[in-house]
Amino acid sequence: MEINTNVRTTSFTLFANTFFTRSQRSGLVLSAVACAFVFLIGVPHPAYSQTSTQSQPQTQLSVTDSLVTAALSQASISFGDSVALTVTAKNIDKAINLAPLERDFHVNSQSSSREVRFINGVETTTSNWVMQIEPKRTGVLTVPPIFVGTYSSRALALNVGDAPSGAERDVFIEATVDTE
């Protein structure tokens, strides 16, 4: 079926000339062009279209996208010293469980931070916890897996030696100067 575009153009021109002034007609044309441009830009890419035969972008995290890691600031310390334990959770919005640490360690202090990034419409979160832990005994201690939600880190080994005594101990001297 062939459509005579000449008739359509003439009908639109006659309608526009009858009801609009010259300046209104130029505004009408600009509006029509702007609407067409917005329509073309607003059309979604076929990969993200609801009617596309391709699969939708994955919105749920897979197991490989979620990760909990733990690290110690030192592998060996003396009894009575503390070590920093850093736990990082990627794409997990759950609380950290420190209860397993209480068997062999005192948790002296704890700080946390959370970073949220949006890159190309994809959200990535990273949560960090830093704890100063002090061993309750000497020997090779195991820092147990730390759970964040249902995900956990790997266990870590910490070598805790006897506290230094006598000449092996660090000596701190505090001095003040009298200016009188």
Backbone hydrogen bonds in HBPLUS format (Angstrom, degrees):
<---DONOR---> <-ACCEPTOR-->    atom                        ^
c    i                          cat <-CA-CA->   ^        H-A-AA   ^      H-
h    n   atom  resd res      DA  || num        DHA   H-A  angle D-A-AA Bond
n    s   type  num  typ     dist DA aas  dist angle  dist       angle   num
A0009-THR N   A0005-THR O   3.00 MM   4  6.19 167.9  2.01 153.8 156.6     1
A0010-THR N   A0006-ASN O   2.98 MM   4  6.10 161.4  2.02 145.7 151.3     2
A0011-SER N   A0007-VAL O   2.88 MM   4  6.02 157.2  1.93 147.9 154.6     3
A0012-PHE N   A0008-ARG O   2.94 MM   4  6.18 159.0  1.99 152.7 157.8     4
A0013-THR N   A0009-THR O   2.91 MM   4  6.09 162.3  1.94 150.0 155.4     5
A0014-LEU N   A0010-THR O   2.89 MM   4  6.03 162.4  1.92 150.9 155.5     6
A0015-PHE N   A0011-SER O   2.98 MM   4  6.11 158.5  2.02 143.8 149.9     7
A0016-ALA N   A0012-PHE O   2.80 MM   4  5.99 166.9  1.82 154.8 158.3     8
A0017-ASN N   A0013-THR O   2.82 MM   4  5.94 160.5  1.86 150.2 155.8     9
A0018-THR N   A0014-LEU O   3.06 MM   4  6.10 147.4  2.17 141.0 149.1    10
A0019-PHE N   A0015-PHE O   3.19 MM   4  6.36 163.2  2.22 154.4 157.2    11
A0020-PHE N   A0016-ALA O   2.99 MM   4  5.55 145.2  2.11 145.8 151.8    12
A0025-ARG N   A0021-THR O   2.83 MM   4  6.06 148.9  1.92 150.9 160.2    13
A0026-SER N   A0022-ARG O   3.11 MM   4  6.45 154.0  2.18 147.6 153.2    14
A0027-GLY N   A0023-SER O   3.12 MM   4  6.34 154.5  2.19 141.1 148.0    15
A0028-LEU N   A0024-GLN O   2.82 MM   4  6.05 146.3  1.93 143.5 153.5    16
A0029-VAL N   A0025-ARG O   2.95 MM   4  6.23 153.0  2.03 148.1 154.4    17
A0030-LEU N   A0026-SER O   2.99 MM   4  6.25 160.2  2.03 145.3 150.7    18
A0031-SER N   A0027-GLY O   2.84 MM   4  6.04 153.2  1.91 144.8 152.7    19
A0032-ALA N   A0028-LEU O   2.93 MM   4  6.14 153.3  2.01 144.1 151.3    20
A0033-VAL N   A0029-VAL O   2.92 MM   4  6.21 155.6  1.98 150.1 156.5    21
A0034-ALA N   A0030-LEU O   2.86 MM   4  6.07 159.1  1.91 148.7 154.8    22
A0035-CYS N   A0031-SER O   2.86 MM   4  6.06 159.8  1.91 149.2 154.5    23
A0036-ALA N   A0032-ALA O   3.03 MM   4  6.21 155.3  2.09 142.7 149.3    24
A0037-PHE N   A0033-VAL O   2.93 MM   4  6.16 155.4  1.99 147.9 154.9    25
A0038-VAL N   A0034-ALA O   2.89 MM   4  6.14 165.4  1.91 154.9 158.2    26
A0039-PHE N   A0035-CYS O   2.91 MM   4  6.05 154.3  1.98 144.0 151.7    27
A0040-LEU N   A0036-ALA O   2.96 MM   4  6.19 157.7  2.01 147.1 152.5    28
A0041-ILE N   A0037-PHE O   2.91 MM   4  6.15 160.7  1.95 154.3 159.7    29
A0042-GLY N   A0038-VAL O   2.78 MM   4  5.73 154.3  1.84 146.0 153.7    30
A0048-TYR N   A0045-HIS O   2.88 MM   3  5.58 152.4  1.95 123.6 131.4    31
A0049-SER N   A0046-PRO O   3.34 MM   3  4.92 157.3  2.40  94.5 101.1    32
A0052-SER N   A0049-SER O   3.32 MM   3  5.21 159.6  2.36  99.4 105.4    33
A0065-ASP N   A0062-SER O   3.04 MM   3  5.32 144.6  2.17 106.1 116.4    34
A0066-SER N   A0063-VAL O   3.33 MM   3  5.50 146.6  2.45 101.7 110.4    35
A0067-LEU N   A0090-LYS O   3.31 MM  23  5.14 152.3  2.39 129.1 135.6    36
A0090-LYS N   A0067-LEU O   2.78 MM  23  5.14 163.5  1.80 155.1 160.9    37
A0069-THR N   A0088-THR O   2.87 MM  19  5.26 158.6  1.91 151.3 158.6    38
A0088-THR N   A0069-THR O   2.86 MM  19  5.26 160.6  1.90 148.8 155.1    39
A0071-ALA N   A0086-THR O   2.89 MM  15  5.28 142.6  2.03 144.2 155.7    40
A0086-THR N   A0071-ALA O   2.86 MM  15  5.28 169.1  1.87 160.1 163.0    41
A0073-SER N   A0084-ALA O   2.90 MM  11  5.22 139.8  2.06 148.0 156.8    42
A0159-ASN N   A0075-ALA O   2.95 MM  84  6.24 171.8  1.96 159.4 157.6    43
A0077-ILE N   A0159-ASN O   2.90 MM  82  6.39 155.7  1.96 164.2 172.1    44
A0161-GLY N   A0077-ILE O   2.83 MM  84  6.24 162.2  1.86 157.9 159.9    45
A0081-ASP N   A0078-SER O   2.99 MM   3  5.63 160.9  2.03 138.5 141.4    46
A0079-PHE N   A0161-GLY O   2.69 MM  82  5.76 139.9  1.85 150.8 158.7    47
A0083-VAL N   A0133-ILE O   2.92 MM  50  5.52 156.2  1.98 151.9 157.3    48
A0133-ILE N   A0083-VAL O   2.89 MM  50  5.52 167.3  1.91 163.1 159.9    49
A0085-LEU N   A0131-MET O   2.74 MM  46  5.17 165.9  1.76 158.4 163.4    50
A0131-MET N   A0085-LEU O   2.87 MM  46  5.17 163.6  1.90 147.4 152.6    51
A0087-VAL N   A0129-TRP O   2.84 MM  42  5.17 162.7  1.87 153.4 159.4    52
A0129-TRP N   A0087-VAL O   2.85 MM  42  5.17 154.8  1.92 152.5 159.6    53
A0089-ALA N   A0127-SER O   2.83 MM  38  5.14 161.3  1.86 150.6 156.8    54
A0127-SER N   A0089-ALA O   2.87 MM  38  5.14 166.4  1.89 152.1 156.3    55
A0091-ASN N   A0125-THR O   2.76 MM  34  4.81 166.7  1.78 140.3 145.0    56
A0097-ASN N   A0147-PHE O   2.87 MM  50  5.42 155.3  1.93 167.0 166.9    57
A0101-LEU N   A0098-LEU O   3.00 MM   3  5.61 146.2  2.11 119.1 128.5    58
A0102-GLU N   A0099-ALA O   3.13 MM   3  5.59 145.8  2.25 114.1 122.5    59
A0105-PHE N   A0101-LEU O   2.95 MM   4  5.62 140.8  2.10 158.0 167.8    60
A0136-LYS N   A0104-ASP O   2.83 MM  32  5.36 150.4  1.92 148.3 144.1    61
A0106-HIS N   A0134-GLU O   2.77 MM  28  5.08 159.4  1.82 146.9 153.3    62
A0134-GLU N   A0106-HIS O   2.86 MM  28  5.08 156.7  1.92 145.3 153.2    63
A0108-ASN N   A0132-GLN O   2.76 MM  24  5.39 148.4  1.86 166.3 175.6    64
A0132-GLN N   A0109-SER O   3.02 MM  23  5.32 152.4  2.10 135.5 142.8    65
A0111-SER N   A0130-VAL O   2.89 MM  19  5.34 149.9  1.99 146.6 156.6    66
A0130-VAL N   A0111-SER O   2.87 MM  19  5.34 162.2  1.90 150.0 155.3    67
A0113-SER N   A0128-ASN O   2.85 MM  15  5.21 148.2  1.96 147.3 153.5    68
A0128-ASN N   A0113-SER O   2.82 MM  15  5.21 166.6  1.84 150.0 153.6    69
A0115-GLU N   A0126-THR O   2.77 MM  11  5.12 160.6  1.81 149.9 156.8    70
A0126-THR N   A0115-GLU O   2.82 MM  11  5.12 153.7  1.89 149.1 156.1    71
A0117-ARG N   A0124-THR O   2.82 MM   7  5.16 161.7  1.85 153.0 159.2    72
A0124-THR N   A0117-ARG O   2.82 MM   7  5.16 154.8  1.88 149.1 155.8    73
A0119-ILE N   A0122-VAL O   2.99 MM   3  5.25 161.4  2.03 145.7 144.8    74
A0122-VAL N   A0119-ILE O   2.96 MM   3  5.25 161.8  2.00 112.3 118.2    75
A0139-GLY N   A0160-VAL O   2.82 MM  21  5.09 169.9  1.83 148.4 145.1    76
A0160-VAL N   A0139-GLY O   2.80 MM  21  5.09 166.2  1.81 143.9 148.1    77
A0141-LEU N   A0158-LEU O   2.77 MM  17  5.16 154.0  1.83 166.1 157.3    78
A0158-LEU N   A0141-LEU O   2.78 MM  17  5.16 158.6  1.83 157.5 161.1    79
A0143-VAL N   A0156-LEU O   2.66 MM  13  4.92 159.7  1.69 151.8 156.8    80
A0156-LEU N   A0143-VAL O   2.92 MM  13  4.92 159.1  1.96 140.5 147.3    81
A0153-SER N   A0146-ILE O   3.00 MM   7  5.33 144.2  2.13 131.8 142.2    82
A0148-VAL N   A0151-TYR O   2.81 MM   3  5.43 161.3  1.84 156.4 162.7    83
A0151-TYR N   A0148-VAL O   3.19 MM   3  5.43 152.4  2.27 131.6 128.5    84
A0168-GLU N   A0165-SER O   3.16 MM   3  5.51 152.3  2.24 137.5 131.2    85
A0169-ARG N   A0166-GLY O   3.31 MM   3  5.80 155.7  2.37 110.9 117.2    86
